[in-house]
């Protein structure tokens, strides 16, 4: 674990603070600091763009290794070779792979992902219709997972050396051994079928009809003033969000507890006790702040895994998100949909990592000095 904030020499009045209170190299002008940060941010942006370009090349290349001819799939089984050749020419499939990739990438940059080979609809339209459901699941899973992970981590730490801590470790180990899609099945069997407490299939009951305004079902029900439909849609999100959250909470709890244990061995914790601070104040002002960085790094990794985990969760619960769209496209070998969704997943993962970097800059003064 890195050096704690209080021990890093970065605090109010430190010599590492430059003009106008902004951290930087002592004596460095404000313009130089701003220029250095702009260059660093531009470099990070270029690096992420390069990663996305590399991912797009891999996606496009790997999918072309599949034994599937898009032109033949779009025509009737008894289509002639001349008809297939005409469609291949119209789609540009008779050109070199490099030319095909550049054409596809140019279309993506202009918002054109091509058309689905299953129904002929624009891929962008299909993604726009499915993405809100996935985002609602991701937000709900993150909210529940982070809340449960942080709360259980702090509780286990506060009961260190007691039976409650060992019990938390045991339950946490059991939770980590069960994948999120299996949690979904267990939740359906218990709370959906056995107890009949919560709905578990689809985004909302068929009895409700909600007009599409934003694509987000919870928001659309409120716009229409259908509060009963809002409650029903919220109940439908509970089980899948809990299943997704169970993939985040256990590792988050473990790393937070370990980080707090390591932080409390530092000398500044003892100094805080000698100053008369209560344990709650020490945890709030010193312990939690220093344990947040490693916890944030683990959370960023879990978010990346969570995005991929929505594929099976959406199929298990019958949610019409991009996970279900991806599974259906894979089954039908719908190449335009598959490559567009794979690129969307990559963009979301890079966005989550970029947000994590920004939060680390806010929480860690040393990173602001180095930038």
C-alpha positions in Angstrom: 0.0 0.0 0.0 1.2 3.4 -0.8 2.3 6.1 1.6 -0.6 7.6 3.5 -1.7 11.1 2.8 -0.8 12.5 6.2 2.7 11.0 5.9 3.3 12.1 2.4 4.3 15.6 3.2 1.4 17.1 1.2 -0.8 19.3 3.4 -1.9 22.9 3.9 1.2 25.1 4.0 3.5 22.4 2.5 6.4 23.5 0.5 5.1 21.4 -2.4 2.2 23.9 -2.8 2.8 26.4 -5.6 1.3 29.7 -6.6 -2.4 30.2 -5.8 -2.5 27.1 -3.6 -2.2 24.7 -6.5 0.1 21.7 -5.9 3.1 21.6 -8.2 6.9 21.9 -8.3 8.1 24.7 -5.9 8.7 27.9 -7.8 6.9 26.7 -10.9 4.7 29.3 -12.5 0.9 28.7 -12.8 1.0 28.7 -16.6 3.7 26.0 -16.6 1.7 23.8 -14.2 -1.4 24.2 -16.4 0.5 23.4 -19.5 2.0 20.3 -17.9 -1.4 19.1 -16.8 -3.0 19.7 -20.2 -0.2 17.7 -21.9 -0.6 14.9 -19.4 -4.3 14.8 -19.9 -3.9 14.8 -23.6 -1.5 12.0 -23.4 -3.9 9.9 -21.3 -6.7 10.6 -23.8 -4.5 9.6 -26.8 -3.5 6.4 -24.9 -7.1 5.4 -24.4 -8.0 6.2 -28.0 -5.1 4.0 -29.1 -6.4 1.2 -26.9 -9.9 1.5 -28.4 -8.4 1.5 -31.9 -6.4 -1.6 -31.1 -9.5 -3.3 -29.7 -11.5 -2.4 -32.8 -8.8 -4.0 -35.0 -8.9 -7.2 -32.9 -12.7 -7.3 -32.9 -12.9 -6.8 -36.7 -10.1 -9.3 -37.4 -11.3 -12.1 -35.1 -14.9 -11.9 -36.3 -13.6 -12.3 -39.9 -12.1 -15.7 -38.9 -15.6 -17.1 -38.3 -17.0 -19.4 -40.9 -19.9 -17.1 -41.8 -20.6 -15.3 -45.0 -22.8 -12.3 -44.3 -23.9 -12.1 -47.9 -25.1 -15.7 -48.0 -26.9 -15.3 -44.6 -28.9 -12.3 -46.0 -30.2 -14.3 -48.9 -32.5 -17.3 -49.3 -30.8 -20.7 -49.0 -31.3 -21.4 -52.7 -29.7 -18.1 -53.8 -27.4 -18.4 -56.8 -23.6 -17.7 -56.7 -24.2 -14.6 -58.8 -26.7 -13.2 -56.3 -24.3 -13.8 -53.4 -21.5 -12.2 -55.4 -23.7 -9.1 -56.0 -24.5 -8.7 -52.4 -20.9 -9.2 -51.4 -19.9 -6.4 -53.8 -22.7 -4.1 -52.5 -21.5 -4.7 -48.9 -17.8 -4.2 -49.8 -17.0 -7.8 -48.7 -15.0 -8.4 -51.9 -12.5 -5.8 -51.0 -9.3 -6.3 -48.9 -9.8 -6.6 -45.1 -7.9 -3.4 -44.5 -10.3 -1.5 -46.8 -13.3 -3.1 -45.1 -12.0 -2.2 -41.7 -11.4 1.4 -42.6 -14.9 1.7 -44.1 -16.4 0.2 -41.0 -14.3 2.5 -38.7 -15.3 5.5 -40.7 -19.0 4.6 -40.4 -18.6 4.1 -36.7 -17.0 7.5 -36.3 -20.1 9.0 -38.0 -22.5 6.9 -35.9 -23.2 4.3 -38.5 -22.6 0.8 -37.2 -24.2 -0.9 -40.3 -27.4 -2.9 -40.4 -28.4 -6.1 -38.6 -28.3 -9.2 -40.7 -31.3 -10.6 -38.8 -33.9 -7.9 -39.3 -32.2 -5.2 -41.5 -32.5 -2.5 -38.8 -29.7 -0.1 -38.1 -27.4 -1.5 -35.4 -27.2 1.9 -33.8 -31.0 1.9 -33.4 -30.9 -1.5 -31.8 -28.2 -0.5 -29.3 -30.0 2.8 -28.4 -33.1 0.8 -27.6 -31.3 -1.8 -25.5 -28.7 0.4 -23.7 -31.0 2.1 -21.2 -32.0 -1.2 -19.6 -28.4 -2.3 -19.2 -27.5 1.1 -17.7 -30.3 0.8 -15.2 -29.0 -2.7 -14.2 -25.4 -1.4 -13.9 -26.4 1.6 -11.8 -28.5 -0.5 -9.5 -25.9 -3.3 -9.2 -23.2 -0.7 -8.5 -25.3 1.1 -5.9 -26.1 -2.1 -4.0 -22.7 -3.7 -4.4 -20.7 -0.7 -3.3 -23.1 0.0 -0.4 -22.9 -3.6 0.8 -19.1 -3.9 0.3 -18.2 -0.7 2.1 -20.7 -1.3 5.0 -19.5 -4.9 5.5 -15.9 -3.9 5.2 -16.1 -1.2 7.8 -18.2 -3.5 10.1 -15.7 -6.3 9.8 -12.9 -3.9 10.6 -14.7 -2.4 13.5 -15.1 -5.9 15.0 -11.5 -7.0 14.4 -10.4 -9.7 16.6 -13.9 -10.8 17.5 -16.2 -13.6 16.3 -18.2 -11.2 14.1 -15.0 -10.5 12.0 -14.5 -14.3 11.5 -18.1 -14.7 10.5 -17.9 -11.9 8.0 -14.8 -13.5 6.5 -16.6 -16.8 6.2 -19.6 -15.3 4.5 -17.5 -13.2 2.3 -15.5 -16.3 1.1 -18.8 -18.1 0.4 -20.1 -15.1 -1.6 -17.0 -14.8 -3.7 -17.2 -18.5 -4.7 -20.6 -18.1 -6.4 -20.7 -16.3 -9.8 -23.2 -13.6 -10.4 -25.4 -15.5 -12.9 -25.7 -18.4 -10.3 -26.7 -15.8 -7.7 -29.4 -14.8 -10.2 -30.7 -18.4 -10.5 -30.6 -18.8 -6.7 -32.5 -15.6 -6.2 -35.1 -16.6 -8.7 -35.6 -20.0 -7.1 -35.9 -18.5 -3.6 -37.5 -15.1 -3.7 -39.3 -15.5 -7.1 -40.6 -19.0 -7.2 -40.5 -20.4 -3.6 -41.5 -17.3 -1.6 -43.1 -15.4 -4.5 -42.0 -12.1 -3.1 -40.5 -10.4 -6.2 -41.0 -10.6 -9.9 -38.1 -12.1 -11.9 -39.0 -12.1 -15.6 -38.8 -9.0 -17.9 -38.5 -5.3 -17.1 -42.2 -4.8 -16.2 -45.5 -6.7 -16.0 -47.5 -7.0 -19.2 -50.4 -5.2 -17.5 -48.6 -1.9 -17.8 -48.0 0.1 -21.0 -45.4 2.8 -20.9 -44.6 5.2 -23.7 -41.0 5.5 -24.6 -39.6 9.0 -23.9 -36.0 8.5 -22.8 -35.7 4.7 -23.0 -35.1 4.5 -19.2 -38.2 2.7 -18.0 -38.1 4.2 -14.5 -37.9 7.7 -15.8 -40.5 7.1 -18.5 -43.0 5.8 -15.9 -42.5 9.0 -13.9 -42.9 11.2 -16.9 -46.3 9.6 -17.6 -47.3 9.8 -14.0 -47.7 6.0 -13.8 -46.5 5.5 -10.2 -47.8 2.0 -9.9 -45.8 1.1 -13.1 -42.8 2.8 -11.6 -43.0 0.6 -8.5 -43.5 -2.5 -10.6 -40.5 -1.7 -12.8 -38.4 -1.1 -9.6 -39.4 -4.4 -8.2 -38.3 -6.1 -11.4 -34.9 -4.6 -11.0 -34.3 -5.8 -7.4 -33.2 -9.4 -8.1 -31.0 -8.8 -11.1 -29.3 -5.8 -9.4 -28.7 -7.9 -6.2 -27.2 -10.6 -8.4 -24.9 -8.1 -10.0 -24.1 -6.4 -6.7 -23.0 -9.8 -5.2 -20.2 -9.8 -7.7 -18.9 -6.4 -6.4 -19.5 -6.5 -2.7 -17.3 -9.4 -1.5 -13.9 -8.3 -3.1 -14.7 -4.7 -2.2 -15.3 -5.7 1.4 -12.1 -7.8 1.6 -9.8 -5.1 0.1 -11.3 -2.3 2.2 -10.9 -4.3 5.4 -7.3 -5.2 4.5 -6.5 -1.5 3.6 -7.9 -0.3 6.9 -5.9 -2.8 8.8 -2.8 -1.7 7.1 -3.6 2.0 7.6 -4.1 1.6 11.3 -0.6 0.3 11.8 0.8 3.7 10.6 2.2 6.2 13.1 -0.2 9.0 12.2 -3.1 6.9 13.5 -1.3 6.7 16.9 -0.7 10.5 16.7 -4.4 11.1 16.0 -5.3 9.1 19.1 -2.8 11.1 21.2 -4.5 14.3 20.0 -7.7 13.0 21.6 -9.6 12.1 18.4 -12.3 9.5 18.8 -12.2 6.2 16.8 -15.1 7.5 14.6 -13.2 10.7 13.8 -10.0 8.7 13.1 -11.8 6.4 10.7 -13.6 9.3 9.0 -10.7 11.7 8.6 -7.7 9.4 8.4 -8.5 5.7 8.0 -11.2 5.8 5.3 -9.3 8.4 3.3 -6.1 6.4 3.0 -7.9 3.1 2.4 -10.1 4.6 -0.4 -7.4 4.4 -3.1 -6.8 0.7 -3.2 -10.5 0.1 -2.8 -11.2 2.4 -5.7 -8.7 0.4 -7.9 -10.5 -2.8 -7.1 -13.8 -1.2 -7.8 -12.7 -0.1 -11.2 -11.7 -3.7 -12.0 -15.0 -5.0 -10.7 -17.0 -2.5 -12.8 -15.2 -3.9 -15.9 -16.2 -7.4 -14.9 -19.7 -6.2 -14.0 -20.2 -4.9 -17.6 -19.5 -8.3 -19.0 -21.6 -10.0 -16.3 -24.7 -8.3 -17.6 -24.8 -10.6 -20.6 -25.9 -13.7 -18.6 -27.9 -11.8 -16.0 -30.0 -10.2 -18.7 -30.7 -13.6 -20.3 -31.5 -15.2 -16.9 -34.0 -12.4 -16.0 -35.3 -11.8 -19.5 -34.1 -8.2 -19.6 -33.9 -6.6 -23.1 -30.5 -5.0 -22.7 -27.4 -5.1 -24.8 -26.4 -8.3 -23.0 -29.4 -10.1 -24.4 -28.8 -8.4 -27.7 -25.3 -9.7 -27.8 -26.2 -13.2 -26.9 -28.9 -13.3 -29.6 -26.5 -11.8 -32.2 -23.8 -14.4 -31.3 -26.4 -17.2 -31.8 -27.4 -15.7 -35.2 -23.8 -14.8 -36.2 -24.9 -11.3 -36.8 -21.5 -9.8 -37.3 -22.4 -6.1 -37.5 -24.3 -6.3 -34.2 -21.5 -8.3 -32.5 -18.7 -6.0 -33.5 -20.6 -2.9 -32.6 -21.6 -4.2 -29.2 -18.0 -5.4 -28.5 -16.8 -1.9 -29.2 -19.5 -0.4 -27.0 -18.3 -2.6 -24.1 -14.7 -1.5 -24.7 -15.7 2.2 -24.7 -17.7 1.7 -21.4 -14.7 0.0 -19.8 -12.3 2.7 -20.8 -14.8 5.3 -19.6 -14.9 3.6 -16.2 -11.1 3.5 -16.0 -10.9 7.2 -17.0 -13.4 8.1 -14.2 -11.3 6.1 -11.7 -8.2 8.0 -12.7 -10.0 11.3 -12.2 -11.2 10.2 -8.7 -7.7 9.1 -7.8 -6.4 12.5 -8.8 -9.0 14.1 -6.5 -8.3 11.8 -3.5 -4.5 11.6 -3.8 -2.6 14.9 -3.7 0.6 13.3 -4.7 -0.9 12.4 -8.1 -1.8 16.1 -8.6 1.8 17.1 -7.8 3.2 14.6 -10.3 0.8 15.8 -13.0 
